[in-house]
Amino acid sequence: MKTTRVYVDTSVIGGCFDPEFALWSNGLFKDFTLGLYLPVVSSIVAAEIQPAPELIRRKYSELVDLGAEILQPDAAAEALARVYLERRIVPPKYSDDALHIALATTADVDLLVSWNFKHIVHYDKIRVFNAVNMELGYKALQIYSPREVTHYEEEDV
């Protein structure tokens, strides 16, 4: 059986150290360690992690050490991100958020996880991202918070 590929954005990695999100971000990392999911990141995540505190950079390294697939922006992802920006799904100031969605879409990952409720994990945004994706011949992208994806609940962590 195929293992689910999960694109992790930067907020999930930082969430491992945020009291509000740590339980579920760390639970997702346990899922990756157990092989329940395959982690997918991108060079965008790597660049966003660079100025972060050392403990967050180490957490990112854990994903890489687990064999995370690392996506690189290409013409298809950049073109799709431009459409998201042109359609005003994401403001130009947050173009990296559009690129996260586009990379996950063009790489055909199974789902994307994020704690970004303003530009990514938002009902109206998800509907419009997926309308564009399907209009352009891509499949719909499943977008969730780690809380909705991890197999771990409070008593299990």
N, C-alpha and C positions, 0 to 999 in steps of 0.2 A: 504494500500500500504506500502511496506517495505521502511524504511528510509535508505538512503545510509550511509554505515559505511566508515568513512574517517580516515585513519591512518595519524597522524600528527607527523613528525619528529621534532627534537630539533630546527632546523633552522627556522621553521615556528613560533615557540614560541618567539625566539629571534627576529625574523623579525617584531614583533609587535612594537619594539622600534628602528628599523632601518629606517631612512628616505626613503631609496630606496624601502623597502618592507612593511612598516607599513600599508599603505592603504589596501592592499590585505590580509595581515595576520589578521589585525583587522576585516576586512570584513568577513573573514572566521569564526572568533570567533563569530561575530554577527549571522552568519548562524547557528552555533551550538546553540547559545542562543535561537534562534527562532525555533529550532527543525527541521531545514531543512536538517541537517546532524547529524549523531551520531559520536562523537569524539572517536577515538581509539588511545591509546598511548601504551607504553611498559615500562617495568622496565629499559630498555636501555635508553629511554628518561629521565626517573626519575633520573638515575645515571648521565647522561650528564648535567642535570639541576642543580645538587647539588652545583657545584662550581660557578655557574652563579650569577650575581647580584640579590639582593632581588626582584626587580620588575619583573624579568624574572621568578623567582621561584613562585612569586604570580600569574603570568599569567598562569603558568602550573597548579597551584592549582585551578584556575578557571575551567580548563578543567575537573579536577577530580571532582570538585563540581557540574559540569553539568552532572555527571554520566558517564564520559569517561570509556570505557572498557580498562582495563590495561592488556596487553598481557605479558606473561612470556615466556622466551626462553624455549623450550623443545627439545627433541631429533630430532624431524622432522625439526624444524626451524634451529637448529645448523647444521644438516646434509646438508640442502639446502644451508646455508651460506657457508659451506666448499666447496661445488661444485662451487659456484660463485667465491670463492677465487682460487680454483684449476684451473678454466677456465680463470683466470686473468681478470675477468670482473671488479673486485675491487682489488686494491693493498692490501696486507696483513696489511699494516699500518692503513688501513681504514676498518678493519673487522667489526666494528660496523655498517657501512653503509650497508654492505652485510647482517648483521643480521636484520636491519630495513626492508629491502626488503623481506627477508626470513620469518620474523614474519608476515608481512602483507599478504604474499602469503599463508602461511600454515594456517593462521586464516581466510582465504577467505574473507578479507575485499574487499570492492568495489573499493576503490582507495586509493592511497598514495599521500600525498602532501609534497613537500620539496622545499627549495630554493637552494639545493645543485646541481648546474648545472654541476659539474665536475664528480661526482660519481653516481648520482641518476637520476636527471631530464635531461637526455641527450639522444637524439634519438638513437645513436648507442648502448648505454648501455641498454636502455629499450628493444630494439629488442633482445639483447642477454640474458638479464634476462628472458624475456618471452619465448625465445627458450628453455632455460634450464627448466623453469617452466613446459612448455607443454611436453617436453621430459620426465619429471619425474612425469607426471600425474596431475599437478596442472593447474588451469586456468591461463590465462594471467592476469597480474596485471596492472591496469590503473595507470599511474604515471604522475602527473602534478605539476605545480607550483600553489600556492594559487590564483594567478591572473587568471588562467584559470578555477578555480572551484567556487570561491565566486560569489554570486549573486549581490554583491555590486559594484557599480562603483563610481567614484570620487564624483559625485554630491549627492550620496545617503549616504555617510558616514559622 
